[in-house]
Amino acid sequence: MIDFKEKYGPWAMVAGASEGLGAAFAEELAKRGLNLILIARRREKLELLAIKLRKEYSVEINCYPLDLSDYQETKSVILKADFNIGLLVYNAAYAPISYFEGISEEDLSKIVDVNIKTPLLLTKMLSAKMIEKGRGGIVLMSSLAGTQGSPKIATYAASKAFNMILAEGLWHELKKYGIDVLASCAGAVRTPGYKNAQDEKDAPGTMDAEAVAHNTLNALGKGPITVPGFTNKMVRFLMGRILPRKLAIAIMHKNTKNLS
């Protein structure tokens, strides 16, 4: 824990922190002694989480209710606050569920803004300071959905593929500056959003948010990609290495067609 704080502290930023996996990352980081900058749209949820974590872990926490589809506003707030940020965890995602013909241009644009543009530009901005310090970490949440085409969430899945490939390249580029970059390719995670979208029982390999956050942070510094959970590791190997691409896409559709 001490080594983690020295490597990635004193402040960590969690984007998409109001509940679910983002809140789990915030708690795991607080447990490791890092002060927190929490960003999400819903002020009340952020502040309730901050009260809980301050009480339990005695860390400093600042909350910023921001819409991460607006990068310029996000950038302006972060620059004015001027925190010494040693770790970025970008967990925010926009994931409308529909076949492509049913998704509006507005929603498609928002997927790009939240899932690609803002994490890309936040990584650019924050890594510049990390390069100066010679240490730091960046965690981009990807998904097993991004390892092949995923009908009914096709654009979301493509955005997660972008983050995975970005992390792999930056892992190699930035390690010479002491910066660890990691994409976490999670399977299904028990979050409020997942429960609302899932009509049937949990998909194979579904994990609790706390386990995903813990496993992901433990993998930071050990390579460019992590897949939390043994079942999910096997699924990624099977879908990406063994099965024909057409079959992998069809199998994914069986798991996504009942989402709503």
ROZA-682239 format. One record per residue (C-alpha): x negated, y, z; residue number from 1; residue in one letter. Coordinates in Angstrom, 2 decimals, m for minus. Example, Ala and Ser with C-alpha at 12.3 -4.5 7.8 and 13.67 -1.06 7.14 Angstrom:
ROZA-682239
       xx       yy       zz   nr  rest
   m12.30    m4.50     7.80    1     A
   m13.67    m1.06     7.14    2     S
END
This chain:
ROZA-682239
       xx       yy       zz   nr  rest
     0.00     0.00     0.00    1     M
    m2.80     2.42     0.87    2     I
    m4.60     1.68    m2.39    3     D
    m1.36     2.17    m4.33    4     F
    m0.76     5.56    m2.71    5     K
    m4.34     6.70    m3.36    6     E
    m4.19     5.57    m6.98    7     K
    m0.75     6.92    m7.89    8     Y
     0.11     9.56    m5.29    9     G
     0.78    11.91    m3.79   10     P
     3.99    12.41    m5.81   11     W
     5.94    10.00    m7.99   12     A
     8.69    11.05   m10.36   13     M
    11.64     8.71   m10.94   14     V
    13.85     9.68   m13.87   15     A
    17.28     8.13   m13.69   16     G
    17.17     7.72    m9.92   17     A
    20.73     8.16    m8.70   18     S
    21.70     4.49    m8.30   19     E
    20.93     0.95    m9.39   20     G
    17.43     0.28   m10.63   21     L
    16.33     3.91   m10.36   22     G
    17.31     4.03    m6.70   23     A
    15.50     0.72    m6.15   24     A
    12.33     2.18    m7.67   25     F
    12.68     5.23    m5.44   26     A
    12.95     3.09    m2.31   27     E
    10.06     0.84    m3.31   28     E
     7.84     3.87    m3.91   29     L
     8.89     5.49    m0.63   30     A
     8.04     2.23     1.12   31     K
     4.55     2.52    m0.40   32     R
     4.18     6.02     1.02   33     G
     4.62     8.20    m2.07   34     L
     6.54    11.46    m2.01   35     N
     9.35    11.53    m4.55   36     L
    10.78    13.72    m7.26   37     I
    14.19    12.29    m8.12   38     L
    15.93    13.24   m11.36   39     I
    19.41    12.32   m12.57   40     A
    22.63    14.07   m13.48   41     R
    24.59    13.48   m10.26   42     R
    23.46    15.74    m7.43   43     R
    25.51    14.08    m4.70   44     E
    24.10    10.60    m5.33   45     K
    20.54    11.94    m5.46   46     L
    20.92    13.81    m2.19   47     E
    22.49    10.85    m0.38   48     L
    19.61     8.66    m1.53   49     L
    17.09    11.28    m0.45   50     A
    18.60    11.51     3.05   51     I
    18.36     7.74     3.44   52     K
    14.77     7.48     2.22   53     L
    13.50    10.45     4.24   54     R
    14.94     8.90     7.38   55     K
    13.58     5.40     6.75   56     E
    10.14     6.18     5.30   57     Y
     9.25     9.74     6.38   58     S
     8.31    10.91     2.89   59     V
     8.97    14.22     1.17   60     E
    11.68    14.16    m1.48   61     I
    12.88    16.77    m3.95   62     N
    16.03    16.22    m6.01   63     C
    16.76    17.76    m9.40   64     Y
    20.20    17.22   m10.97   65     P
    19.20    17.37   m14.63   66     L
    20.56    15.99   m17.87   67     D
    17.60    14.10   m19.33   68     L
    19.00    14.51   m22.84   69     S
    17.81    18.14   m22.51   70     D
    14.03    17.86   m22.48   71     Y
    13.35    21.59   m22.51   72     Q
    15.33    22.16   m19.32   73     E
    13.66    19.16   m17.69   74     T
    10.22    20.41   m18.70   75     K
    10.94    23.92   m17.42   76     S
    12.03    22.68   m13.99   77     V
     9.02    20.37   m13.59   78     I
     6.53    23.04   m14.64   79     L
     8.00    25.57   m12.21   80     K
     7.92    23.06    m9.35   81     A
     4.22    22.34   m10.04   82     D
     3.91    19.04    m8.16   83     F
     0.80    16.89    m8.20   84     N
     2.49    13.96    m9.96   85     I
     0.45    10.78   m10.08   86     G
     3.13     8.37   m11.26   87     L
     6.04     8.58   m13.71   88     L
     8.76     5.94   m13.66   89     V
    11.13     6.55   m16.55   90     Y
    14.19     4.47   m15.86   91     N
    16.90     6.67   m17.39   92     A
    18.79     5.25   m20.35   93     A
    21.87     5.99   m22.38   94     Y
    23.56     2.84   m23.64   95     A
    27.00     3.18   m25.23   96     P
    28.37    m0.26   m26.00   97     I
    29.94    m0.64   m29.42   98     S
    29.23    m1.98   m32.84   99     Y
    27.38     0.56   m34.97  100     F
    30.40     1.67   m36.99  101     E
    32.13     2.66   m33.76  102     G
    29.38     4.87   m32.34  103     I
    29.53     8.60   m33.03  104     S
    26.65    10.70   m34.34  105     E
    26.68    12.52   m31.01  106     E
    26.13     9.29   m29.09  107     D
    23.40     8.15   m31.48  108     L
    21.61    11.45   m31.03  109     S
    21.90    11.20   m27.25  110     K
    20.38     7.70   m27.29  111     I
    17.36     9.15   m29.08  112     V
    17.13    12.11   m26.70  113     D
    17.43    10.19   m23.42  114     V
    15.72     6.93   m24.36  115     N
    12.98     8.12   m26.72  116     I
    12.38    11.87   m26.89  117     K
    12.36    12.72   m23.19  118     T
    10.22     9.76   m22.00  119     P
     7.80    10.39   m24.86  120     L
     7.38    14.09   m24.12  121     L
     7.35    13.65   m20.32  122     L
     4.59    11.10   m20.77  123     T
     2.67    13.59   m22.91  124     K
     3.08    16.41   m20.39  125     M
     2.33    14.43   m17.22  126     L
    m0.51    12.36   m18.67  127     S
    m2.44    15.56   m19.44  128     A
    m2.70    16.29   m15.70  129     K
    m3.51    12.66   m14.96  130     M
    m6.38    12.78   m17.46  131     I
    m7.80    15.79   m15.61  132     E
    m7.63    13.90   m12.29  133     K
    m8.94    10.63   m13.73  134     G
    m6.11     8.53   m12.29  135     R
    m2.39     7.93   m12.53  136     G
     0.34     5.63   m13.76  137     G
     3.23     5.58   m16.21  138     I
     6.05     3.03   m16.14  139     V
     8.52     2.95   m19.03  140     L
    11.55     0.72   m18.58  141     M
    12.12    m1.40   m21.65  142     S
    14.37    m4.41   m22.04  143     S
    14.51    m7.94   m23.38  144     L
    17.17    m6.52   m25.69  145     A
    14.35    m4.67   m27.44  146     G
    12.45    m7.79   m28.46  147     T
    14.83    m8.56   m31.35  148     Q
    17.90    m7.06   m32.95  149     G
    20.76    m6.91   m30.45  150     S
    24.22    m6.53   m31.99  151     P
    26.69    m4.24   m30.19  152     K
    23.78    m2.42   m28.50  153     I
    21.61    m2.17   m31.62  154     A
    20.43     1.43   m31.23  155     T
    19.84     1.12   m27.50  156     Y
    17.78    m2.03   m28.13  157     A
    15.76    m0.26   m30.83  158     A
    14.99     2.57   m28.41  159     S
    13.73     0.05   m25.86  160     K
    11.49    m1.51   m28.52  161     A
    10.03     1.96   m29.09  162     F
     9.11     2.31   m25.41  163     N
     7.52    m1.12   m25.31  164     M
     5.32    m0.47   m28.34  165     I
     4.47     3.04   m27.08  166     L
     3.37     1.62   m23.71  167     A
     1.16    m0.98   m25.36  168     E
    m0.67     1.65   m27.38  169     G
    m1.02     4.10   m24.50  170     L
    m2.19     1.33   m22.16  171     W
    m5.25     0.95   m24.37  172     H
    m5.75     4.67   m25.03  173     E
    m5.40     5.95   m21.47  174     L
    m7.13     3.25   m19.41  175     K
   m10.49     4.94   m20.06  176     K
    m9.13     7.91   m18.05  177     Y
    m8.06     5.71   m15.12  178     G
    m4.39     5.82   m16.11  179     I
    m2.34     2.63   m16.01  180     D
     0.56     2.36   m18.47  181     V
     3.20    m0.35   m18.26  182     L
     6.42    m1.27   m20.02  183     A
     8.77    m3.38   m17.92  184     S
    10.91    m5.59   m20.16  185     C
    13.70    m6.46   m17.80  186     A
    16.56    m8.79   m18.52  187     G
    19.99    m8.17   m17.03  188     A
    19.85    m6.29   m13.73  189     V
    22.65    m6.18   m11.15  190     R
    23.44    m2.48   m11.23  191     T
    26.77    m0.63   m11.18  192     P
    26.51    m0.05   m14.93  193     G
    25.86    m3.72   m15.66  194     Y
    28.74    m4.86   m13.46  195     K
    31.11    m2.45   m15.21  196     N
    30.09    m3.69   m18.66  197     A
    30.02    m7.41   m17.87  198     Q
    33.35    m9.22   m18.18  199     D
    32.04   m12.68   m17.35  200     E
    29.51   m14.20   m14.96  201     K
    25.90   m13.00   m14.83  202     D
    23.70   m13.71   m17.84  203     A
    20.85   m16.20   m17.31  204     P
    17.93   m14.57   m15.51  205     G
    19.98   m11.72   m14.03  206     T
    18.03   m10.14   m11.15  207     M
    18.67    m7.77    m8.29  208     D
    17.41    m4.24    m8.87  209     A
    15.14    m4.39    m5.81  210     E
    13.31    m7.43    m7.17  211     A
    12.82    m5.83   m10.58  212     V
    11.39    m2.65    m9.05  213     A
     9.09    m4.55    m6.70  214     H
     7.78    m6.90    m9.40  215     N
     7.30    m4.07   m11.89  216     T
     5.24    m1.91    m9.52  217     L
     3.16    m4.93    m8.52  218     N
     2.33    m5.45   m12.21  219     A
     1.12    m1.88   m12.74  220     L
    m2.57    m1.92   m13.67  221     G
    m2.56    m5.58   m14.74  222     K
    m1.62    m5.18   m18.41  223     G
     0.65    m3.30   m20.81  224     P
     3.79    m5.44   m20.49  225     I
     5.57    m7.18   m17.65  226     T
     8.71    m9.29   m17.75  227     V
    10.20    m9.59   m14.25  228     P
    11.49   m13.06   m13.41  229     G
    10.42   m16.54   m14.51  230     F
    13.60   m17.20   m16.52  231     T
    13.19   m13.92   m18.39  232     N
     9.57   m14.73   m19.21  233     K
    10.73   m18.01   m20.73  234     M
    13.50   m16.26   m22.66  235     V
    11.06   m13.74   m24.13  236     R
     8.67   m16.51   m25.19  237     F
    11.47   m18.56   m26.72  238     L
    13.18   m15.67   m28.53  239     M
     9.99   m13.98   m29.69  240     G
     7.65   m16.88   m30.43  241     R
     9.59   m20.08   m30.99  242     I
    13.00   m19.43   m32.54  243     L
    13.55   m18.14   m36.08  244     P
    14.42   m14.44   m36.03  245     R
    17.94   m14.97   m37.39  246     K
    18.71   m17.47   m34.63  247     L
    17.30   m15.17   m31.92  248     A
    19.59   m12.36   m33.10  249     I
    22.60   m14.68   m33.15  250     A
    21.85   m15.88   m29.62  251     I
    21.53   m12.29   m28.43  252     M
    24.93   m11.51   m29.97  253     H
    26.50   m14.31   m27.93  254     K
    25.29   m12.48   m24.82  255     N
    26.33    m8.98   m25.93  256     T
    29.65    m9.53   m27.69  257     K
    31.63    m9.54   m24.45  258     N
    30.11    m6.34   m23.11  259     L
    32.54    m3.46   m22.93  260     S
END
